[in-house]
Amino acid sequence: MQEQELLRRAQAFLQENKEAILQDIAALVAIPSVAGPPAPGAPFGPGPRQALDAALAIARRMGFEPHHHQGYMGWFDLPGRQKEHIATITHLDVVPAGEGWHFDPFCMERRGQWLIGRGTDDDKGALVYCMYLAKFLRESGVPLRYTLRTLMGCAEETGMRDVGPYLAAQPQPAFCLSSDALFPVCNGEKGLFEGEWTLPVPAGKVQRLQSGDASNMIPEQAVCWLREWDPTLLLPADLSVRAEGPLFRLTARGVGAHCAMPERGVSAAGLLLDFLLQNGLLSPGEQPAFALLQKLHRSFYGEGLGLACRDDIFGPLTCAGGILWVENGLARQNMNIRYPSATSSSNLTSALSALAKSAGGDFRLLSASAPFYIPPEDKVLQTLMKAYRDVTGSGAPAYAWGGGTYARCFRRAVSFGPGLPEDEEKPPCVGSCHGPDEGTNLATLDQSFSVYALAVYRLQNLTLAQLEGRPE
């Protein structure tokens, strides 16, 4: 089949199947697939397992034979002439809805070319389009040299703990495309680092404080309960206070965002900590812990903690405080760092441990993953870039970023669309990934379908050595 005919058929297929695609996205968005307590057959809780079952049912309805590995990850295959396979991977789990929505986060809303709902952008919209890509290639009779495997993960938002068990039972793909970033190609990802401070907070004026819903989200809301309040204090527009029994509830509202792009957000915890420290609302015993927490939230680039660094490929380190709890004499602060090759997880651990010790506390490393990078001259990278440019006419270069996707979990992988660029103009009703009113552009998804169809078609012409990055 000629490439232009392939693209023509891809767009015709989309039009014929558009309503089914939208219904399937809506059905998955309706499932609150937030991680929960593990259960038999549901290692990440009932929500992700319910979403996995729904996706497997969609694949079965399409005429594929779906599989899953003990509830960790699902997949189905479109067989090729060779047993080696190329994979696409997306994820069914989502971050918590959080505050500030103008729509029901788990009921997909369509506004013109925009789809709104938790998971529409990250990552259920892309997942359904990848499923329909396999259906299109099968119905079009495109001959495949390599099997196409459509992978569906269940724990991307909570450490990607689904990949290890899957790969322990299934072979590595020759190459894997993660549909969880921006076009044209993300060929490098910063290191991922997650840890937690535990700091002593002697009894004082703050009875309790809580902020954040997920480790990889800039907290949109932060709340503390104070034992006393000065009614003469002037509150900025982003803070409010009200009496709640014998206590005073002080609430800060920021702007939620993904920790990979913290500049899009405003940390509510930072706003609250600044106000408490600047207005004498803490006792002397509370101040060391709160002052250290303020250093974390003061900047998204680690300056306050002495962690700031950058390199020419990945740019600056980013550092954000995700979930914060202060209660019963302890503060627990989760932190999410995306770091370039200019530092290391051991350096970060040493620095954060020393800072915790200075406030009488401890630091615990939760997870760490080193940066990865595939150079522009790689044959697969060039093939993907050319497919994107031939469909869109864009001359945008490959890029490295701070997002953490499934690409880092496989031997050979990159992130390959179809997320929305930061500068894309959105209507006021559409929010960003991980924030309230999360949304995606249907036209972008449609275009990505053609990009993927052409890319997978061309990858079939590469040798196995080229796919796997080995010398010929």
HELIX and SHEET records of a PDB file:
HELIX    1   1 GLU A    3  VAL A   29  1                                  27    
HELIX    2   2 PRO A   46  ARG A   61  1                                  16    
HELIX    3   3 LYS A  124  SER A  140  1                                  17    
HELIX    4   4 GLU A  156  THR A  158  5                                   3    
HELIX    5   5 VAL A  163  ALA A  169  1                                   7    
HELIX    6   6 PRO A  262  ARG A  264  5                                   3    
HELIX    7   7 ALA A  268  GLN A  278  1                                  11    
HELIX    8   8 GLN A  287  ARG A  298  1                                  12    
HELIX    9   9 GLU A  303  LEU A  305  5                                   3    
HELIX   10  10 SER A  345  SER A  358  1                                  14    
HELIX   11  11 LYS A  379  THR A  392  1                                  14    
HELIX   12  12 TYR A  406  CYS A  409  5                                   4    
HELIX   13  13 LEU A  442  LEU A  459  1                                  18    
HELIX   14  14 LEU A  464  GLU A  468  1                                   5    
SHEET    1   A 6 HIS A  67  HIS A  68  0                                        
SHEET    2   A 6 MET A  73  LEU A  78 -1                                        
SHEET    3   A 6 TYR A 146  GLY A 153 -1                                        
SHEET    4   A 6 GLN A  82  HIS A  91  1                                        
SHEET    5   A 6 PHE A 175  SER A 178  1                                        
SHEET    6   A 6 ALA A 413  SER A 415  1                                        
SHEET    1   B 3 GLU A 109  ARG A 111  0                                        
SHEET    2   B 3 TRP A 114  ILE A 116 -1                                        
SHEET    3   B 3 GLY A 439  ASN A 441 -1                                        
SHEET    1   C 2 ALA A 181  LEU A 182  0                                        
SHEET    2   C 2 PRO A 418  GLY A 419  1                                        
SHEET    1   D 3 PHE A 372  TYR A 373  0                                        
SHEET    2   D 3 CYS A 186  GLU A 189 -1                                        
SHEET    3   D 3 TYR A 399  TRP A 401  1                                        
SHEET    1   E 8 LEU A 239  GLU A 244  0                                        
SHEET    2   E 8 LEU A 247  ARG A 253 -1                                        
SHEET    3   E 8 GLN A 221  LEU A 226 -1                                        
SHEET    4   E 8 VAL A 206  SER A 211 -1                                        
SHEET    5   E 8 THR A 318  GLU A 327 -1                                        
SHEET    6   E 8 LEU A 330  TYR A 339 -1                                        
SHEET    7   E 8 GLY A 191  PRO A 200 -1                                        
SHEET    8   E 8 ASP A 362  SER A 369 -1                                        
SHEET    1   F 2 MET A 217  ILE A 218  0                                        
SHEET    2   F 2 ALA A 257  HIS A 258 -1                                        
SHEET    1   G 2 ARG A 310  ASP A 311  0                                        
SHEET    2   G 2 GLY A 315  PRO A 316 -1                                        
END                                                                             
